[in-house]
Amino acid sequence: MTGTLTNRQIVSLEHARKIRGLQSLRPPHLRDIIQTEMSARGWTLRELASRMEGDALRNRALLSHYFLHPTGELWLGGIIADRLARAFGLSTDVLLQLETAWFSASAAPTA
């Protein structure tokens, strides 16, 4: 699909940022990546929740809570990350690594 990132592209973007010496730049929050992917695919939150494994209403409630919570207070968690990854055709590890990268960069002291 046009406008969406593959696992390889996400890892490549992270690698390119590192080799250019831009480690100090904070990576995007996973919430922003998910919303960008939804927009690129023309999906609403309801559409994404229905594409995830499990109960669509529960998925939608969990995603709504995740999106509305202040950035940096909630971790996605393995089960929801797995469901999201399957819906987007990505690996769970990539989503969790992106989230971990954001939290690590947020916790790192600024120079």
Secondary structure in CASP SS format (residue, H / E / C, confidence):
PFRMAT SS
TARGET T0000
AUTHOR 0000-0000-0000
METHOD secondary structure of the structure
MODEL  1
M C 1.00
T C 1.00
G C 1.00
T C 1.00
L C 1.00
T C 1.00
N H 1.00
R H 1.00
Q H 1.00
I H 1.00
V H 1.00
S H 1.00
L H 1.00
E H 1.00
H H 1.00
A H 1.00
R H 1.00
K H 1.00
I H 1.00
R C 1.00
G C 1.00
L C 1.00
Q C 1.00
S C 1.00
L C 1.00
R C 1.00
P C 1.00
P C 1.00
H C 1.00
L H 1.00
R H 1.00
D H 1.00
I H 1.00
I H 1.00
Q H 1.00
T H 1.00
E H 1.00
M H 1.00
S H 1.00
A H 1.00
R H 1.00
G C 1.00
W C 1.00
T C 1.00
L H 1.00
R H 1.00
E H 1.00
L H 1.00
A H 1.00
S H 1.00
R H 1.00
M C 1.00
E C 1.00
G C 1.00
D C 1.00
A H 1.00
L H 1.00
R H 1.00
N H 1.00
R H 1.00
A H 1.00
L H 1.00
L H 1.00
S H 1.00
H H 1.00
Y H 1.00
F H 1.00
L H 1.00
H C 1.00
P C 1.00
T C 1.00
G C 1.00
E C 1.00
L C 1.00
W C 1.00
L C 1.00
G C 1.00
G H 1.00
I H 1.00
I H 1.00
A H 1.00
D H 1.00
R H 1.00
L H 1.00
A H 1.00
R H 1.00
A H 1.00
F H 1.00
G C 1.00
L C 1.00
S C 1.00
T H 1.00
D H 1.00
V H 1.00
L H 1.00
L H 1.00
Q H 1.00
L H 1.00
E H 1.00
T H 1.00
A H 1.00
W H 1.00
F H 1.00
S H 1.00
A H 1.00
S H 1.00
A H 1.00
A C 1.00
P C 1.00
T C 1.00
A C 1.00
END
